[in-house]
Amino acid sequence: YAYAVDRYRDVLAVGLAGTIPRLILYPLMIDWYGEVGAAIAFSTASPIQLLAVLVNASKINYKLHLRDHLKIITLPYVVSTLMVLLNISWPIGFVTILHHTPIYFISLPLNP
């Protein structure tokens, strides 16, 4: 939305809020923890970027519908967590998520 209404500095700020922590954390975390470190670096920068989105959305009075976003990510997250905890191979988990997610999304009431 910010890009569509010519708020390019806000778009840049959101991008930098995610990119700068990742650029700092990737070399450190990958050296220490390998691919798990890359996941940690990515996951650490994401809340920082979300905070920048929330700040920019509040400046322009844009409603984000965070409950709808939470509904959208819940099923894939729960299914993938169950697959990991049950030690099921990733191809089966991948197919399970791909099969169940569209059915879930079709039945999901979201705000327009």
Summary of the structure (lengths in Angstrom):
residues: 112
radius of gyration: 17.4
end to end distance: 15.1
largest distance: 47.7
contacts: 267
relative contact order: 0.10
helix: 79%
strand: 0%
